[in-house]
Each structure stands twice: as C-alpha cells, then as structure tokens.
C-alpha cells in the first residue's frame, strides 16, 4: 500500500505504518480523518485479532452519520465484551474528524493489540483544535472568532448532541481560547495593534535614595526613645535639664459641722 510509505503524509510512526501494511486492509486510507471516522477500518483491524467477535458483513463503509453511529455502536459493544478501554475522547475526535485524532487513535490501537510502547511524534500537548495550525500562520491569515467556531465544532457534533446548553459551552470554550490567543498577540506585537504605552509604563523606575539627614533624624529618634526612662534628659545643644519633683501641700480637712444657731437666729421661733 503506497499510501502508508510516508510518515509525513500520514503523521504516523514508521513502525505503525509497517504494522498497518502487514494487515493488508481492504481500503487504502488516503485522508485519515475521513476514512477512519466511520469505524469501518477500525473494525477491520480488530477483526484480524478477534475474528470470532467481529464480522465484517455487519459493518458498512459509508460517510453518513447514521452509518458512523451504527458501526461505532457495534464497536462499543465489542470493547465492553473484551474489556478493552480506548480513550473516549479519541473515539469522539475520530468520529467528528478532529485534526490528529485518527492518527493518535491508531497508535493507541497498536499499543493495545501488540503490547508495544511507542513514542508519539507530537511532543507538545495533544489537543484536537486547530491551535498548532493557527500558530504556523501569519497573524493576517489567522481565524476570526466565527471562523474558529466553525472549524473546531463540526456539524456532526451538533447532530449527535442536540443539547443547546452543552453546545453553548463548547462555543464559549472556543471563544475563550480565541480571546486568549488574541490577547497574547497584543502583548507580543503591540506596535501592530497601535497600542501606545501609558504614562506609568513610560516612567523610569528608580530606587528611592535616602538622604543622610533622614538617616540622622531616625538615629536621633531612636536615641530619644531609648532615654525616656532616665531622669536626666540631654538636649541637642548640650544643655542639661534636670527634673524637679514638687511635693504638693496637704489640704486641711474641711469641718462639716455647722452651727445651727447662726442659721436659726433670724428665723421665728416655734411655739
């Protein structure tokens, strides 16, 4: 199969390409996203290892959404029967033709069936968005927000999951990623967006220099605080001040006894 001869075209390691060639598949997958999305080739790969469980006459090689769901439904029952646990995100990405999902899923199947560990070609974090493709483009050719939604959310996703709230969450996630990328571009290339620095950004930041007088003043304050408890206080001019204790004279107790005769002298006497 000549289509498996180039790792650059398929995005698969050479060892995986040789393994696929040894299976002698009936269909030559030219675009991996389209030909692996219906699950027909996935079923044919597993039929070589589990011929008693997978019958190829029950699978159809078509592109409609109904055929895809039927094939993947049978594969789901087979995975549950054989206790195989492929990653659900890889299956969904393969069904909806996400970029790089089919290639990663084939590598996962190779590890599952051969018990051999391989190293992925992609060293960066794996995601099924067009982020890597957008980073390679110049800023003029990069997608807008509406184009990013159309590229990262396919029509088959909306048809499979018609829930409005879930689809709205997917749209918000795509818009947030787009806004983060635009914000990063504005920080990296401010001259392109005609961003003028503010007055605070243009101001020169210098460390505050403390004068000798401030240091001396702080030193005098510390000396003054340390000498509060002493009875002798020395001023800055060298004049000595001495505290004088004054003893206050005692007051005589006031005689509260009153002479009643002086008060009743002018009053008429009672009979």
Backbone as CSV, one residue per row, in Angstrom:
resi,resn,N_x,N_y,N_z,CA_x,CA_y,CA_z,C_x,C_y,C_z
1,UNK,0.853,-1.183,0.000,0.000,0.000,0.000,0.889,1.233,0.000
2,UNK,0.900,1.925,-1.097,1.825,3.039,-1.274,1.503,4.221,-0.387
3,UNK,0.248,4.345,0.038,-0.140,5.489,0.855,0.456,5.415,2.253
4,UNK,0.889,4.247,2.700,1.465,4.112,4.033,2.976,4.298,4.032
5,UNK,3.559,4.633,2.919,5.017,4.675,2.832,5.611,5.958,3.390
6,UNK,4.822,6.998,3.572,5.329,8.296,4.011,4.793,8.612,5.396
7,UNK,5.696,8.811,6.348,5.276,9.198,7.689,4.819,10.641,7.739
8,UNK,5.366,11.472,6.864,4.949,12.877,6.849,3.516,13.013,6.356
9,UNK,3.126,12.192,5.392,1.778,12.300,4.848,0.742,11.782,5.832
10,UNK,1.052,10.697,6.515,0.079,10.093,7.416,0.180,10.618,8.843
11,UNK,1.336,11.104,9.250,1.511,11.546,10.624,1.676,10.411,11.605
12,UNK,2.059,9.217,11.137,2.231,8.039,11.986,3.689,7.626,12.019
13,UNK,4.126,7.011,13.108,5.490,6.464,13.141,5.656,5.357,12.105
14,UNK,6.898,5.133,11.721,7.165,4.126,10.696,6.787,2.728,11.157
15,UNK,6.960,2.447,12.444,6.626,1.115,12.942,5.126,0.859,12.855
16,UNK,4.325,1.889,13.048,2.875,1.743,12.928,2.474,1.585,11.466
17,UNK,3.153,2.278,10.565,2.857,2.130,9.144,3.156,0.713,8.664
18,UNK,4.259,0.148,9.107,4.578,-1.235,8.727,3.561,-2.210,9.298
19,UNK,3.100,-1.934,10.476,2.078,-2.805,11.078,0.783,-2.754,10.278
20,UNK,0.370,-1.561,9.840,-0.833,-1.439,9.015,-0.662,-2.120,7.659
21,UNK,0.518,-2.047,7.094,0.775,-2.736,5.831,0.680,-4.250,5.977
22,UNK,1.101,-4.759,7.122,1.031,-6.209,7.337,-0.399,-6.714,7.484
23,UNK,-1.329,-5.849,7.836,-2.723,-6.270,7.989,-3.436,-6.409,6.644
24,UNK,-2.917,-5.767,5.601,-3.498,-5.862,4.259,-4.981,-5.468,4.282
25,UNK,-5.223,-4.209,4.664,-6.591,-3.714,4.743,-7.214,-3.601,3.354
26,UNK,-8.519,-3.764,3.291,-9.228,-3.713,2.013,-9.359,-2.301,1.475
27,UNK,-9.332,-1.326,2.345,-9.473,0.076,1.948,-8.175,0.798,2.259
28,UNK,-7.701,1.585,1.294,-6.489,2.358,1.498,-6.866,3.742,2.029
29,UNK,-6.571,4.023,3.278,-6.982,5.316,3.853,-6.089,6.459,3.370
30,UNK,-6.578,7.224,2.480,-5.793,8.364,1.993,-5.937,9.566,2.914
31,UNK,-7.111,10.145,3.066,-7.240,11.097,4.179,-7.652,10.351,5.442
32,UNK,-6.796,10.372,6.453,-7.060,9.592,7.663,-8.319,10.070,8.368
33,UNK,-8.574,11.348,8.370,-9.742,11.851,9.089,-11.033,11.261,8.534
34,UNK,-11.155,11.208,7.227,-12.403,10.757,6.630,-12.542,9.249,6.671
35,UNK,-11.490,8.507,6.321,-11.615,7.058,6.164,-11.680,6.317,7.496
36,UNK,-11.140,6.894,8.556,-11.228,6.247,9.865,-12.422,6.745,10.676
37,UNK,-13.123,7.756,10.208,-14.204,8.328,11.001,-15.423,7.420,11.082
38,UNK,-15.672,6.594,10.052,-16.876,5.749,10.087,-16.682,4.459,10.872
39,UNK,-15.460,4.161,11.295,-15.216,2.971,12.102,-15.057,1.690,11.320
40,UNK,-15.154,1.734,9.996,-15.051,0.503,9.200,-13.630,-0.066,9.253
41,UNK,-12.640,0.791,9.054,-11.247,0.314,9.107,-10.848,-0.095,10.515
42,UNK,-11.389,0.573,11.526,-11.115,0.177,12.909,-11.637,-1.237,13.158
43,UNK,-12.845,-1.524,12.651,-13.402,-2.872,12.805,-12.586,-3.901,12.040
44,UNK,-12.081,-3.527,10.879,-11.271,-4.475,10.108,-9.947,-4.778,10.797
45,UNK,-9.366,-3.779,11.460,-8.112,-4.019,12.196,-8.347,-5.002,13.337
46,UNK,-9.428,-4.790,14.108,-9.707,-5.692,15.227,-10.164,-7.071,14.752
47,UNK,-10.706,-7.148,13.539,-11.145,-8.465,13.043,-9.971,-9.400,12.796
48,UNK,-8.781,-8.872,12.578,-7.612,-9.729,12.416,-7.203,-10.376,13.739
49,UNK,-7.492,-9.731,14.849,-7.109,-10.261,16.157,-8.286,-10.955,16.845
50,UNK,-9.505,-10.567,16.533,-10.701,-11.182,17.134,-11.691,-11.535,16.014
51,UNK,-11.372,-12.526,15.193,-12.269,-12.848,14.061,-13.605,-13.439,14.493
52,UNK,-13.668,-14.055,15.680,-14.920,-14.659,16.121,-15.890,-13.626,16.687
53,UNK,-15.398,-12.444,17.049,-16.263,-11.417,17.630,-16.720,-10.377,16.622
54,UNK,-15.917,-10.094,15.635,-16.239,-9.048,14.663,-16.454,-9.690,13.294
55,UNK,-17.640,-9.523,12.754,-17.990,-9.987,11.416,-18.119,-8.758,10.522
56,UNK,-17.305,-8.694,9.493,-17.243,-7.502,8.660,-18.503,-7.305,7.824
57,UNK,-19.309,-8.311,7.653,-20.527,-8.135,6.867,-21.567,-7.273,7.597
58,UNK,-21.392,-7.096,8.906,-22.329,-6.260,9.665,-21.903,-4.801,9.708
59,UNK,-20.777,-4.460,9.111,-20.280,-3.075,9.075,-20.417,-2.524,7.661
60,UNK,-20.660,-1.252,7.566,-20.804,-0.589,6.274,-19.740,0.489,6.129
61,UNK,-19.249,0.627,4.920,-18.239,1.637,4.626,-18.928,2.825,3.954
62,UNK,-19.446,3.724,4.768,-20.139,4.908,4.255,-19.719,6.147,5.001
63,UNK,-20.272,7.270,4.587,-19.896,8.560,5.180,-21.045,9.231,5.924
64,UNK,-22.232,8.675,5.881,-23.365,9.310,6.558,-23.237,9.149,8.066
65,UNK,-23.915,10.018,8.788,-23.851,9.974,10.245,-24.520,8.725,10.799
66,UNK,-25.572,8.252,10.162,-26.249,7.035,10.631,-25.336,5.817,10.527
67,UNK,-24.569,5.722,9.435,-23.635,4.594,9.281,-22.519,4.688,10.316
68,UNK,-22.034,5.887,10.562,-20.984,6.057,11.573,-21.457,5.610,12.946
69,UNK,-22.637,6.059,13.332,-23.155,5.703,14.650,-23.429,4.209,14.763
70,UNK,-23.883,3.583,13.683,-24.138,2.137,13.709,-22.839,1.353,13.861
71,UNK,-21.821,1.713,13.094,-20.541,0.999,13.186,-19.903,1.180,14.563
72,UNK,-19.907,2.395,15.065,-19.275,2.651,16.354,-20.091,2.065,17.506
73,UNK,-21.381,1.908,17.328,-22.189,1.245,18.344,-21.800,-0.232,18.471
74,UNK,-21.576,-0.883,17.344,-21.127,-2.275,17.385,-19.718,-2.384,17.971
75,UNK,-18.868,-1.435,17.642,-17.523,-1.446,18.223,-17.557,-1.206,19.726
76,UNK,-18.480,-0.379,20.184,-18.611,-0.158,21.619,-19.008,-1.421,22.363
77,UNK,-19.911,-2.193,21.799,-20.290,-3.469,22.414,-19.115,-4.445,22.427
78,UNK,-18.328,-4.428,21.356,-17.150,-5.304,21.308,-16.121,-4.893,22.350
79,UNK,-15.890,-3.599,22.524,-14.930,-3.126,23.529,-15.370,-3.529,24.936
80,UNK,-16.662,-3.434,25.199,-17.157,-3.812,26.525,-17.047,-5.316,26.749
81,UNK,-17.254,-6.114,25.697,-17.177,-7.568,25.833,-15.750,-8.015,26.103
82,UNK,-14.791,-7.449,25.414,-13.381,-7.822,25.557,-12.655,-7.012,26.626
83,UNK,-13.390,-6.165,27.339,-12.816,-5.341,28.410,-11.676,-4.471,27.873
84,UNK,-11.879,-3.954,26.692,-10.941,-3.001,26.110,-11.433,-1.597,26.423
85,UNK,-10.527,-0.742,26.802,-10.902,0.599,27.251,-10.149,1.657,26.458
86,UNK,-10.558,1.886,25.216,-9.960,3.016,24.478,-10.437,4.343,25.045
87,UNK,-9.654,5.360,24.802,-9.982,6.690,25.327,-11.193,7.244,24.579
88,UNK,-12.186,7.665,25.344,-13.424,8.151,24.736,-13.199,9.415,23.920
89,UNK,-12.306,10.270,24.364,-12.038,11.499,23.622,-11.440,11.202,22.258
90,UNK,-10.643,10.138,22.157,-10.076,9.760,20.860,-11.162,9.248,19.927
91,UNK,-12.111,8.500,20.475,-13.205,7.993,19.637,-14.057,9.149,19.120
92,UNK,-14.414,10.073,20.014,-15.231,11.215,19.582,-14.483,12.080,18.570
93,UNK,-13.195,12.281,18.798,-12.413,13.068,17.841,-12.290,12.389,16.498
94,UNK,-12.201,11.059,16.484,-12.135,10.323,15.217,-13.471,10.379,14.482
95,UNK,-14.574,10.259,15.208,-15.898,10.309,14.572,-16.136,11.662,13.930
96,UNK,-15.756,12.721,14.619,-16.045,14.070,14.138,-14.886,14.673,13.347
97,UNK,-13.934,13.834,12.925,-12.837,14.257,12.038,-12.017,15.401,12.642
98,UNK,-11.698,15.291,13.927,-10.842,16.274,14.563,-9.404,16.113,14.071
99,UNK,-8.670,17.198,13.927,-7.294,17.085,13.421,-6.381,16.325,14.384
100,UNK,-5.768,15.250,13.871,-4.838,14.450,14.651,-5.473,13.369,15.488
101,UNK,-6.796,13.307,15.575,-7.450,12.325,16.443,-7.308,10.908,15.880
102,UNK,-7.513,10.723,14.586,-7.430,9.391,13.991,-6.017,8.831,14.085
103,UNK,-5.026,9.670,13.871,-3.637,9.197,13.952,-3.286,8.728,15.363
104,UNK,-3.705,9.509,16.346,-3.412,9.123,17.732,-4.192,7.873,18.118
105,UNK,-5.414,7.744,17.637,-6.225,6.572,17.960,-5.628,5.302,17.353
106,UNK,-5.092,5.391,16.137,-4.433,4.224,15.521,-3.201,3.819,16.328
107,UNK,-2.453,4.776,16.819,-1.301,4.452,17.662,-1.746,3.804,18.971
108,UNK,-2.866,4.276,19.526,-3.399,3.669,20.743,-3.849,2.229,20.490
109,UNK,-4.450,1.976,19.336,-4.855,0.606,18.986,-3.630,-0.282,18.795
110,UNK,-2.584,0.254,18.184,-1.350,-0.514,18.005,-0.764,-0.925,19.356
111,UNK,-0.745,-0.014,20.305,-0.247,-0.342,21.643,-1.163,-1.350,22.337
112,UNK,-2.452,-1.249,22.108,-3.412,-2.131,22.746,-3.311,-3.568,22.227
113,UNK,-3.086,-3.729,20.926,-3.095,-5.059,20.318,-1.727,-5.724,20.316
114,UNK,-0.665,-4.974,20.265,0.678,-5.556,20.190,1.443,-5.499,21.504
115,UNK,0.899,-4.771,22.492,1.581,-4.612,23.785,2.971,-3.994,23.626
116,UNK,3.104,-3.093,22.698,4.364,-2.396,22.451,4.147,-0.907,22.685
117,UNK,5.103,-0.330,23.352,5.040,1.093,23.639,5.749,1.863,22.538
118,UNK,5.126,2.925,22.087,5.716,3.793,21.073,5.688,5.214,21.586
119,UNK,6.533,6.030,20.997,6.613,7.438,21.362,5.880,8.248,20.303
120,UNK,4.971,9.102,20.766,4.208,9.912,19.826,5.129,10.916,19.141
121,UNK,4.777,11.203,17.904,5.552,12.187,17.154,5.365,13.578,17.748
122,UNK,4.179,13.865,18.179,3.877,15.191,18.721,4.413,15.306,20.139
123,UNK,5.374,16.200,20.296,5.949,16.421,21.621,5.120,17.395,22.445
124,UNK,4.311,18.221,21.799,3.503,19.189,22.528,2.247,18.522,23.083
125,UNK,1.524,19.313,23.832,0.287,18.804,24.414,-0.728,18.503,23.322
126,UNK,-1.336,17.338,23.406,-2.244,16.886,22.366,-3.611,17.505,22.583
127,UNK,-4.114,18.174,21.573,-5.483,18.668,21.589,-6.029,18.560,20.166
128,UNK,-7.345,18.573,20.066,-7.997,18.364,18.775,-8.512,19.669,18.185
129,UNK,-7.917,20.768,18.549,-8.257,22.053,17.959,-7.239,22.384,16.865
130,UNK,-7.461,23.504,16.208,-6.538,23.944,15.157,-5.494,24.917,15.686
131,UNK,-5.145,24.790,16.958,-4.194,25.727,17.573,-2.824,25.658,16.923
132,UNK,-2.310,24.444,16.709,-0.987,24.306,16.109,-0.964,24.852,14.688
133,UNK,-2.037,24.614,13.957,-2.096,25.136,12.583,-2.179,26.656,12.569
134,UNK,-2.928,27.226,13.501,-3.054,28.683,13.565,-1.746,29.353,13.967
135,UNK,-0.973,28.686,14.811,0.307,29.270,15.221,1.314,29.327,14.082
136,UNK,1.164,28.451,13.102,2.079,28.458,11.960,1.740,29.545,10.949
137,UNK,0.534,30.040,10.989,0.103,31.055,10.033,0.515,32.451,10.477
138,UNK,0.693,33.366,9.531,0.896,34.775,9.940,-0.381,35.329,10.560
139,UNK,-0.238,36.409,11.304,-1.391,36.950,12.022,-2.495,37.433,11.090
140,UNK,-2.125,37.820,9.877,-3.143,38.288,8.948,-4.059,37.148,8.517
141,UNK,-3.513,35.940,8.399,-4.276,34.797,7.881,-4.936,33.967,8.970
142,UNK,-4.795,34.346,10.232,-5.379,33.547,11.304,-6.891,33.745,11.390
143,UNK,-7.538,32.761,11.994,-9.006,32.737,12.009,-9.568,33.814,12.926
144,UNK,-10.750,34.270,12.571,-11.521,35.133,13.449,-12.306,34.268,14.433
145,UNK,-13.085,34.903,15.298,-13.840,34.142,16.298,-14.892,33.254,15.646
146,UNK,-15.605,33.802,14.658,-16.635,32.999,13.982,-16.022,31.852,13.192
147,UNK,-14.884,32.103,12.561,-14.209,31.037,11.815,-13.672,29.963,12.748
148,UNK,-13.197,30.352,13.920,-12.704,29.372,14.893,-13.821,28.463,15.382
149,UNK,-15.021,29.028,15.578,-16.160,28.202,15.994,-16.527,27.210,14.897
150,UNK,-16.542,27.673,13.662,-16.906,26.798,12.546,-15.885,25.704,12.329
151,UNK,-14.610,25.990,12.589,-13.559,24.996,12.361,-13.495,23.962,13.470
152,UNK,-13.659,24.385,14.712,-13.454,23.492,15.849,-14.720,22.753,16.282
153,UNK,-15.877,23.175,15.820,-17.129,22.485,16.150,-17.778,22.059,14.834
154,UNK,-17.814,20.774,14.607,-18.358,20.260,13.358,-19.875,20.098,13.447
155,UNK,-20.476,19.939,12.290,-21.920,19.765,12.239,-22.348,18.433,12.843
156,UNK,-21.515,17.408,12.690,-21.858,16.090,13.252,-21.918,16.128,14.778
157,UNK,-21.089,16.970,15.406,-21.155,17.103,16.866,-22.497,17.656,17.312
158,UNK,-22.990,18.636,16.591,-24.277,19.233,16.956,-25.414,18.245,16.700
159,UNK,-25.296,17.440,15.644,-26.351,16.478,15.337,-26.366,15.328,16.344
160,UNK,-25.190,14.906,16.787,-25.129,13.820,17.766,-25.585,14.298,19.137
161,UNK,-25.183,15.514,19.506,-25.545,16.068,20.811,-26.368,17.339,20.592
162,UNK,-27.695,17.224,20.454,-28.508,18.418,20.166,-28.798,19.284,21.382
163,UNK,-28.208,18.987,22.533,-28.456,19.788,23.734,-27.878,21.190,23.541
164,UNK,-28.739,22.193,23.697,-28.321,23.571,23.442,-27.296,24.035,24.474
165,UNK,-27.455,23.663,25.734,-26.537,24.114,26.787,-25.132,23.559,26.589
166,UNK,-25.036,22.285,26.230,-23.715,21.697,26.001,-23.033,22.310,24.788
167,UNK,-23.791,22.541,23.735,-23.209,23.175,22.553,-22.795,24.610,22.851
168,UNK,-23.560,25.289,23.690,-23.178,26.651,24.079,-21.875,26.638,24.883
169,UNK,-21.686,25.644,25.734,-20.433,25.534,26.484,-19.251,25.302,25.552
170,UNK,-19.452,24.485,24.527,-18.373,24.262,23.554,-18.025,25.551,22.817
171,UNK,-19.046,26.310,22.435,-18.810,27.575,21.734,-18.076,28.561,22.643
172,UNK,-18.466,28.640,23.898,-17.790,29.546,24.836,-16.338,29.139,25.058
173,UNK,-16.067,27.837,25.086,-14.686,27.384,25.256,-13.832,27.777,24.056
174,UNK,-14.375,27.648,22.848,-13.631,28.041,21.648,-13.390,29.549,21.637
175,UNK,-14.394,30.332,22.020,-14.234,31.793,22.043,-13.210,32.214,23.090
176,UNK,-13.195,31.571,24.236,-12.212,31.910,25.273,-10.789,31.616,24.805
177,UNK,-10.599,30.489,24.131,-9.265,30.177,23.588,-8.857,31.195,22.530
178,UNK,-9.804,31.612,21.723,-9.506,32.616,20.699,-9.129,33.952,21.336
179,UNK,-9.846,34.352,22.366,-9.533,35.613,23.038,-8.186,35.556,23.745
180,UNK,-7.847,34.418,24.309,-6.532,34.281,24.936,-5.411,34.406,23.910
181,UNK,-5.602,33.805,22.742,-4.582,33.921,21.705,-4.463,35.356,21.207
182,UNK,-5.582,36.039,21.055,-5.523,37.436,20.621,-4.872,38.333,21.664
183,UNK,-5.158,38.068,22.932,-4.526,38.850,23.998,-3.017,38.619,24.014
184,UNK,-2.591,37.391,23.774,-1.159,37.107,23.718,-0.510,37.802,22.526
185,UNK,-1.198,37.849,21.417,-0.664,38.548,20.246,-0.512,40.041,20.522
186,UNK,-1.451,40.624,21.218,-1.356,42.052,21.538,-0.189,42.341,22.466
187,UNK,0.134,41.403,23.343,1.281,41.601,24.230,2.606,41.412,23.491
188,UNK,2.650,40.465,22.560,3.894,40.200,21.847,4.174,41.234,20.760
189,UNK,3.127,41.716,20.097,3.296,42.666,18.992,2.400,43.894,19.229
190,UNK,2.759,44.740,20.183,1.896,45.912,20.462,1.918,46.935,19.341
191,UNK,3.018,47.013,18.570,3.076,48.006,17.504,2.111,47.679,16.371
192,UNK,1.795,46.406,16.199,0.868,46.034,15.140,-0.556,46.504,15.456
193,UNK,-0.921,46.464,16.725,-2.259,46.859,17.137,-2.333,48.329,17.553
194,UNK,-1.240,49.084,17.320,-1.198,50.514,17.610,-1.505,50.784,19.086
195,UNK,-0.872,49.997,19.939,-1.057,50.162,21.379,0.043,51.092,21.893
196,UNK,-0.345,52.234,22.438,0.608,53.196,22.964,0.822,52.937,24.454
197,UNK,2.075,52.981,24.900,2.308,52.750,26.333,1.752,53.880,27.173
198,UNK,1.290,53.551,28.333,0.733,54.546,29.244,1.847,55.375,29.876
199,UNK,1.452,56.422,30.570,2.436,57.273,31.241,3.178,56.508,32.325
200,UNK,2.460,55.637,33.030,3.132,54.841,34.054,4.118,53.858,33.466
201,UNK,3.803,53.312,32.277,4.725,52.367,31.641,5.960,53.064,31.100
202,UNK,5.808,54.328,30.665,6.964,55.062,30.140,7.831,55.670,31.234
203,UNK,7.307,55.805,32.432,8.075,56.406,33.528,9.223,55.496,33.933
204,UNK,10.338,56.126,34.280,11.527,55.381,34.682,11.436,55.075,36.167
205,UNK,11.564,53.823,36.491,11.510,53.394,37.886,12.932,53.368,38.453
206,UNK,13.174,54.201,39.489,14.483,54.237,40.147,14.297,53.959,41.631
207,UNK,15.287,53.337,42.261,15.170,53.102,43.711,15.240,54.410,44.468
208,UNK,14.406,54.577,45.480,14.356,55.808,46.267,15.621,55.952,47.099
209,UNK,16.350,57.092,46.917,17.596,57.359,47.646,17.294,58.043,48.964
210,UNK,17.780,57.508,50.055,17.559,58.060,51.390,18.729,58.973,51.726
211,UNK,18.439,60.222,52.033,19.490,61.209,52.326,20.089,60.953,53.706
212,UNK,21.257,61.579,53.888,21.944,61.423,55.188,21.166,62.081,56.311
213,UNK,20.454,63.162,55.964,19.701,63.840,57.025,18.579,62.963,57.561
214,UNK,17.954,62.190,56.671,16.902,61.297,57.128,17.471,60.206,58.018
215,UNK,18.660,59.740,57.666,19.289,58.705,58.487,19.629,59.252,59.869
216,UNK,20.159,60.477,59.897,20.496,61.076,61.191,19.252,61.338,62.019
217,UNK,18.173,61.757,61.355,16.943,62.018,62.080,16.388,60.747,62.703
218,UNK,16.417,59.652,61.944,15.964,58.380,62.503,16.856,57.929,63.649
219,UNK,18.143,58.209,63.536,19.065,57.832,64.623,18.770,58.636,65.887
220,UNK,18.489,59.945,65.731,18.170,60.774,66.900,16.867,60.323,67.555
221,UNK,15.893,59.932,66.723,14.633,59.457,67.281,14.816,58.186,68.085
222,UNK,15.657,57.301,67.580,15.884,56.057,68.320,16.600,56.311,69.632
223,UNK,17.540,57.284,69.645,18.233,57.611,70.895,17.276,58.257,71.889
224,UNK,16.350,59.079,71.386,15.401,59.732,72.271,14.445,58.731,72.904
225,UNK,14.031,57.751,72.140,13.125,56.739,72.676,13.807,55.880,73.722
226,UNK,15.094,55.601,73.521,15.812,54.744,74.466,16.075,55.436,75.806
227,UNK,16.075,56.783,75.821,16.375,57.524,77.049,15.140,58.087,77.734
228,UNK,13.953,57.556,77.453,12.732,58.061,78.072,12.708,57.749,79.566
229,UNK,13.178,56.582,79.990,13.093,56.190,81.397,14.080,56.880,82.304
230,UNK,15.080,57.578,81.753,16.082,58.222,82.605,15.560,59.545,83.145
231,UNK,16.083,59.990,84.324,15.647,61.248,84.943,16.354,62.444,84.342
232,UNK,17.459,62.244,83.691,18.210,63.355,83.108,18.084,63.274,81.597
233,UNK,17.633,64.338,80.954,17.434,64.398,79.525,18.429,65.402,78.957
234,UNK,19.135,64.971,77.957,20.138,65.826,77.350,19.617,66.318,76.007
235,UNK,19.602,67.595,75.795,19.150,68.169,74.547,20.220,68.097,73.478
236,UNK,19.842,68.550,72.286,20.790,68.508,71.174,21.877,69.558,71.336
237,UNK,21.612,70.643,72.089,22.602,71.731,72.230,23.577,71.477,73.361
238,UNK,23.451,70.394,74.080,24.366,70.100,75.175,23.929,70.632,76.510
239,UNK,22.744,71.308,76.619,22.228,71.842,77.878,21.579,70.718,78.653
240,UNK,21.916,70.681,79.946,21.386,69.642,80.806,20.091,70.100,81.442
241,UNK,19.116,69.254,81.447,17.841,69.504,82.101,17.663,68.472,83.195
242,UNK,17.193,69.008,84.352,17.019,68.128,85.487,15.582,68.216,85.961
243,UNK,15.040,67.069,86.188,13.648,67.033,86.636,13.571,67.396,88.116
244,UNK,12.563,68.184,88.439,12.346,68.622,89.816,11.024,68.045,90.278
245,UNK,11.072,67.375,91.397,9.867,66.813,91.985,9.306,67.784,93.014
246,UNK,8.082,68.179,92.849,7.406,69.135,93.740,6.388,68.359,94.549
247,UNK,6.502,68.551,95.889,5.584,67.874,96.786,4.449,68.830,97.107
248,UNK,3.283,68.406,96.792,2.121,69.256,96.984,1.705,69.263,98.464
249,UNK,1.357,70.463,98.975,0.979,70.589,100.380,-0.353,69.904,100.628
250,UNK,-0.449,69.357,101.868,-1.670,68.650,102.205,-2.767,69.651,102.565
251,UNK,-3.955,69.341,102.110,-5.094,70.190,102.418,-5.666,69.830,103.795
252,UNK,-6.101,70.905,104.489,-6.729,70.662,105.796,-8.135,70.119,105.592
253,UNK,-8.518,69.202,106.408,-9.868,68.644,106.248,-10.900,69.702,106.568
254,UNK,-11.909,69.791,105.783,-12.958,70.792,105.934,-13.953,70.324,106.991
255,UNK,-14.219,71.252,107.954,-15.113,70.913,109.053,-16.544,71.055,108.572
256,UNK,-17.199,69.978,108.559,-18.558,69.964,108.023,-19.600,70.257,109.090
257,UNK,-19.110,70.442,110.349,-20.078,70.703,111.420,-20.583,72.131,111.292
258,UNK,-21.826,72.354,111.315,-22.441,73.668,111.143,-23.051,74.123,112.474
259,UNK,-22.928,75.408,112.703,-23.537,75.989,113.890,-24.986,76.292,113.578
260,UNK,-25.836,75.571,114.181,-27.263,75.720,113.859,-27.829,77.022,114.391
261,UNK,-27.106,77.609,115.399,-27.646,78.835,115.966,-27.561,79.987,114.975
262,UNK,-26.514,79.986,114.178,-26.351,81.073,113.212,-27.419,81.030,112.154
263,UNK,-27.931,79.810,111.850,-28.948,79.684,110.816,-30.347,79.962,111.353
264,UNK,-30.562,79.641,112.596,-31.905,79.782,113.147,-32.070,81.102,113.908
265,UNK,-31.011,81.927,113.886,-31.072,83.152,114.667,-32.113,84.115,114.109
266,UNK,-32.181,84.251,112.841,-33.118,85.186,112.266,-34.470,84.631,111.986
267,UNK,-34.676,83.326,112.284,-35.944,82.696,111.987,-36.880,82.789,113.187
268,UNK,-38.153,82.878,112.973,-39.082,82.925,114.144,-39.119,81.601,114.837
269,UNK,-39.224,81.720,116.133,-39.240,80.522,116.929,-40.623,79.912,116.923
270,UNK,-40.583,78.589,117.005,-41.840,77.884,117.038,-42.383,77.895,118.461
271,UNK,-43.664,77.976,118.538,-44.324,77.997,119.863,-44.464,76.567,120.348
